[in-house]
Amino acid sequence: MKVMANQIFSAVNRGFSTLKIEVEIKTTFGKPSFIIIGLPNRVIDESRERISSALTQCGVRIRPKKTVVNLAPADLDKRSSSVELAIAVAMLKLYGEIRFSTEGALFLGELALDGRLRKIRGFLPIALAAADLGCRRIYFPRANLAEVPDLPELEFYPLASLQELVAFARGKAQLTRARFNAQVQIGEEVEAIDLAHIQGQNQAKLALQIVAAGRHNLLMLGPPGVGKSLLAQALPGILPKLTAREFLEVNRIYSLCGLIETALLTRPPLRAPHQSVTQLGLIGGGPQQLLGEITLAHRGVLFLDEFAEFKPGLLEMLRQPLETGQIELRRAKQLLLYPADFILVAASNPCPCGFAGSHKSCRCSEFDLRRYQTRFSGPILDRIDLCLRVEAVEVGGQAADQTAESSKSIRERVKAARQRQTKRYGDSWLTNAKIDGRRLLESCPMHSGAKQIFDRLANHQQLSTRGYQKWFRVAQTLADLEQARNIHKEQVLTAYSLRESFF
């Protein structure tokens, strides 16, 4: 029996970890067949037809022998078609069709029937892990070019088709090495709605600044059409750019979901799922280990419009991520931990008809109002820092305001407030909303007069420990925005007015 063998390497993502795949291949005499083993799922099992067709397009015929491809390690499920290029290269080397060194190389790509390489999901996480996997060169689909990271120690070679790789291996063509280009791969700056274009709503604009500076959660209540959704959409425009660590985290997530089209993200993402979203769509998980909206909003904003219309069970599932910044999903065989550190911005009508407390007549009965209010559970409200009543702007106040501050100007003030928090806590990820409660109270001094007012109001309202700390956090963020050394009574009272609806 004559045996021919070769080894080529690829990689797949399993959740947020990257697994190096060794492709082993051999042919034996026997009934002609093409078998892939090593716990492939149906996607990879169907790769046989795509690989056979792509090789035919390169002028290579599958040998009439028993061909066995093993994907090692064999005890872990493989769910990605990104190994198809590696299998095709292994077969070409096995047949002696190409002769070039594959040492330290990683082959990634899904094959079309005509040999073209299709875009794969999760290229960026694999590229970031390549050096630790012992790889120096990566051959990948040209469609993933926008995801090439700034890693000088690695060589990236984009391919349009398997034919292009074969021509290179036979010395008939050269491959152009891809290099990180910030202007191309970061893309142009896309501005959100400018707050200067939103007339009036000064209190709401102040609340958005507090949200952006301290990463606080916000609930806006008000009748239909007053601008709650518009205000929420303007929030990303005053958020600072992603830090280097946040940049890699966010783009890793979007790469895993195949959502990076032309450029990497530099701004915190804004996700706004509809009220009809399912548990799988919001939280993630399931047999395919999908990422939900709360993970796609990581380091950004999760906007839930018509908050009261979401299923109560879904809203209760937000408790853990709002508290810990991640979602823990237990399955029969594994524990899944997905990042979910987001700013929650919710908007809701105050009652079923939408006009309770406004100048328009409310049509709801007392029973309707009580039943509607039960949609906002105490534990969820306890995890929201600010509750704001948004009212309609009077017609006379809708004229152009030349003194309105632009989002760009506000963003600089927010950035300065964030820098104060980084200096105080020693970590760019820690903000007033995320810092441990004990450390918050120790690190943030309060003026004696402000402390007396604070304690008196807290005792009068009989606040819980979490409610006490959240009020303190909002007051400290106001102090940071004003570059104040201590928290003063004006900031305490302003913070109280922005949480008054909870009391």
N, C-alpha and C positions, 0 to 999 in steps of 0.2 A: 504494500500500500504506500503510495507516494503522498506526502503531506507537505503543504506549503503554508506558511504562517507569516503573519505580520502584525504589528501593533501600532495603532494610531489613537490619539487622545481627543476627546471632546469634553463637554461639560453641560450640566443641567442644573436648574435651580430647584431646590426643595424648600418651599417657604422663603425664608430670608437667608438661607445658607446655600452655598454653591458646592456641588459635588462633581469631582473629576471622574470622567468615564473613560475607561480603557476599552478600546474596540479590538477584540481578538477575532481572527478569521482564519479558516482553513477549509480546504476542499478534500474530499475523499471520493473513491470510486463507489458507485451506488446509484440508486434511482435519482435522476437529476431533480434537484430541489434547492430552494433558497430559504433557509431557516434563520430566524433571529431569536436568540434566547437571552436570559438575564432579566426576567420580569419586565418585558416591554408592555406598555398598554396598547390599546387598539390603534392609536395614532402611529406608533412606531411599527406595529405589526403590518400596517398598510404601507409602510415605507418601501417594502420590497418592490412594489409595482413602480413607484416613483423613481427609485434608484435604478431599476432595470431599464426603464424608458430613458432616463437621463444618460446612462452609459451608452445606450444605442445611439443617441444623438451625437455622442463623441466618437462614434465609429467602433465601439467596443462591444463585443457580443458576450453574453453570459455563458461561461463554459458549461457544457452538458455534464456536470458532476454535482455531487451533493455539497453544497456550500453552507457552512455553519458560521454565523456571526454571534459572538458572545459579548454582551455589554456588562463589564465588571465595574463595581461589585455587584454580584448577582442577587443579593438578598434585599436590594432596595428597588422600589418601583421607579420606572422611568416614564415620564409623562410628556416629554418634549420632542418635537420633530427636529430639533436643532442638531441631532446626532447624525442626520442623513448624509451631510457632506463628509463627515469622518468615515462613515461606512463605505461611501463611494470611493474615497481616496484609498482606503485599505484594500478594496477589491482591485483598483487600478494597479497598486503596487504588487499585489499578489499575482496578478496576471503578467507583470513585467511591462505594463504599458507606460508607466512613468518611473523615473528614477531620480529622486531628489531627497535630501535629508529632511526628515520630519521630527528630528530630535528637538525637544523644547517647543514644539508647535501645538497649537490648539485649533481644531477645525470646527466651525459652527455654521449651520445653515440648513434650511429646508429646501428641498429640490422640487422644481416643477417638472412636468413630464418632458418639456423640451430642454431641460438642463439649466434653466434660469434659477438663481438663488432668491428665495423669498425672505422677507423680513421675519426675524424671530423675536419672540418676547424675552425680556430679561437679559438683553445683551450687556447692558451697563453693569449689573451685579457680577456677571461672569468676568468682565474685563477688569473690574476692581479687585477680584480675587485671583486673577491669573498668575500674578507673581508669586503669591503664596502657594499656588498649585504647582510651581516649578516650571512655568511656561514663559517664554520670551517673545514668541511670535503668535499672532492670532490672524487666521484667515476667516473672513466673515462676509455676510451679504452687504452689498453696497447700499441697500435700503436702510441699514442700521448706521450709516455714516454719521448721522447727527448725534449719536450716542457715544462717540469716541471720547474717552476722558483724557485729561491732561496727565499722562503717565509716560515720561520720557524713557523709562527703563523698558518699555514694551514696544514692539513693532506691530503695527496694525496694517493689514493688507485687505482692502475691500475688493470683493469679487462680484461681477455681474452674473456669472454663470460658471458651471462646472467646466465648460469648454475653455474658458479663460485660464483656469487653473491648470488644465491639461497642457495647453499651449506653453505656459510658463515652465511647467515641469519638464517639457521636452526641449526647452531652450529656444522656442520660436517666438516668445514674447516676454516682455518685462512687466512686472507689477509695480504700481506706484504706491509708495508707502503713505498712508494717511497720517496727517499730523493735526493736532488739536489747534483749531482756529477759533478764538473767542468770539470774533465778529460773526462767524458763520454758525458755530454750534451753540452760542448763547442766544443769538437772535436779537432782534430789535426790541427796545423797551415798549411794552404795551401798557398804556395808562388806563387805570380804572376811571370811573366817573369822578369828576373833580367836585369836591365839596363846595367850592366857590360858586358852582352852577346850581346848587340847591338853595333856594330862597328860604330865609327864616330858619326855623328849627335849631336855634342856637344851643338849647339844652341838649338836644340829640347829638349835635356835632361835638359838644364837650364830652358826652358819654362815649362817643366813638373814639375820641382821643385817649380817654382813660382805658378803654378796651385795648387799643393798639399798644399803648405804652406798657401796661401791666399784664396783658394777655388775659383779661377778665372775660367772663361770660355775661351775656346781655340778653334780656327779654324786653321787647318793645310791644306795648299794648296800645291799640288805637283803632278808630273806625276805618273802614275801607277807603283807600285812595289818599291817605294823608302823607304817604311817602316812606313807609316802613321798609319796603323792599328796595327802594332807591337808596336809602341810607345804608342798608346792609351791603349793597353792591359797591358803594363808595369806600367801604372799609379797607379793601386791599390796597387802595391808592395811598393810604397813609401808613401802611405797615412798612417797616424797613426791609431791605432785601434780605434774602436768606443768607445766613452765615455759611462758611465753608462746610461745616459739618451738616448743617441743615440742607444745604444744596445737594450733597451726596445722598442724604437720607430720602429726600423728596423725589429726586430723579431716579433713585433705585426702585422706589415704589412704582412710579409711573412707567419705568422700563419693564418691570415685571408684568404690568397690565397692558403693555403694548400701546401706551397712550402718548409716547413721544413721537411727534411727526417730523417737524423740521428743525427744532431747536430744544435745548435743555431749558428747564424752568429756572428762573432766578427770583421770581416773586412768590410769596406764600400763596398756595392754591386756594380757590374758593369753590366749594362744592355745595350745591343746592338741590338735594333730592326731593322728588315730589312726594306728596302725602301717601301715595299708593305704593311706595317702596316696600319691598318685602324684607323680612328679617335677614335673609341671605344678602340682599342688596345693600342694606344699611350696615350690618355688623360684619359680614363676611363668613368664611368657613365653607362647610359643605364638603362633599366627596372630592371636588376639584380644588379645595383649599383657596377659594376665591377671596380677593380683597374687597372689603365693603367700603361704603362712602366715608365712614369715619376714619379709615386708614388712608384713603385718598386725600382727606382733609388734614392729614398729619402736618404739623408745623404751619397750618394755614387756618382757614375759617370754614366751619360747617354751618350753613344757613338753613334753618328749618322754617320756611314760611307756612302760615296757617298752622302754627304749632299745635293748637288744640285738636286739629283734624287728624294728626298721626295716631296710630293705634297705641293705646296706653302701654301695652306690653313692649312695644318697640322703644318708647321713651324710657321705660324703666331699665332697659338694657344699656342706656347711656350712663348709668350710675358709675359703673366701674371705670370706663375710660375717662370720664370727667374727673374722677378722683385720682387715678394712677397714671393716666397718659398711655395706657395700652389696654387691649382687650384680650382676655384669656378664654380660649375655647377648648374644652376638653372633649376628646373623641375616644372611641373604644381603645384605640391603639396608640394614641399620641396626644400631646398637649401642644396646642398652637398658641403662640403669643404674637399678636400683631400690634405694631405701633399705632397709637391713636391719640396723640397729644395735639388737640385742636382747640381753637376758640369757638365756643358755641354762641351763635347769634340766632335768637328765635324771635318770630313776630307772630302776633295773634290778634284777632278781634276780641274785644272785651266780653262779648256775649254772642249768642247765635245770630241775631240780626245785625250785630256789629256796631250799634250806636249807643250802648249803655255809657252814661257819663259824658256824652257829647251834647252839642246844642240841638241835635236832632232827636226826635222822640223815639224811645226804645219800645219795641213791640213785644219784648219777651216778658213772660210771667216770672214771678218769684221762683217758682219751681224750675223753670228753664235756666234761670241764672245760677241757681245752686247746683243743678246737674252739670252745667257747663264748667263751673269752677272746679268740680271734682276731677276734671281732665288734667288739671295741673297738680300732680301729686306733691306732697310736702317734701319728700327726699330729693326730687328733681329740682324744685324751687330752691331748696337749701344749697344746691350746688351752683346756683346762678348768682353772680355778684351784684349785678345792676338790674333794676326793673324801672323802665322808663315809660311814661305816658306820653304818646305822640299825638298832638292835636293838629287839626287843619290850620294852615296859614291863611290869615285874612287876605282878601283880594287886594287891599291897599298895600299889604306887606310883600306882595309878590313882584313888585317892581325891581329892576336890576339894582343890586347892592354893590356899589363900587368898593366898599370896605371889606367885603367878604374875603376871608383868608383862603388861599389856594391849598390844595392837598399837598403840593410840594413843600410849601412852607410849614405846614403842620407836620409833615413827615420828618423834617429836620428836628422839630421839637420832640417828637416821639423818639427819634433816634438818640437824642441827648438824654432823655429820661431812661431809655434802655441802658445806655452806657453807665449812668449812675448806679443802676441796679447791678450791672455786671461788676463794677468796681466794689460795690458793697458786699455782694454775695460770692464773688470770685469765680463765677461761672456764667458764660453767656446764655446758657439754657435756663437759668433760674431767674424768674421774674417775681414781682410781688404776688401774683396769683398762684405761683407754683412753689414758692419757698415753704419750708416746714414752718408750722405755726409758732413753735417755740423760738426758733431762730428769727422769725419775723419780728416778734415782740422784743427780742433782745437787740436786734440790729437797727430798729427804727425808733428813734426817740420822739416823744411827743411833748409839746410845751405844756407846762403845768396847768394853765388855764384851759387848754384844749382837753387835757386828760380829765379834768373835773366834769366838763360838759359831756364828754364821751361816756364816762362811767355812769353819770346820772341818767342819760338817755338809755343806755344799755340796760340798766336795772329797771327802768320804767317799762321798757318793752319786753323784759324777761327773755333776752336773746339766748339762743343756744351757743355753745362754744364755737361752732362753725360760723354761725351768724355774726358773732362778735368779731371773729378774726376776719371775715370777709369785709365787714365795714371798715376795720382797721386797714386792710389791704388797699381798699379803694382810696381811703384818705392818704395813705402813703404814696400811691401813684399820683394823686393830685399834687403832693409836695414835690415829687420828682419832676413833674411837668413844669412846675414853677421854680425849679432849682432851689427849693427851700431846704435848709439844713434840718429843721424840725417840723413836725406836723403842727399846724396852728388851728385855732378854733374855726376859721373860715373854711378850711379844708374838711374839717370834721363835719360841719353843718352841710357843706355841699355834698359830701359823700352820703350823709343822712338823707338828703332830699332825693338822691338818685337811687336810694334803696327803700324809700318811704312806703312804696306800694307793698313791700313784704311785711311791714310792721302792723 
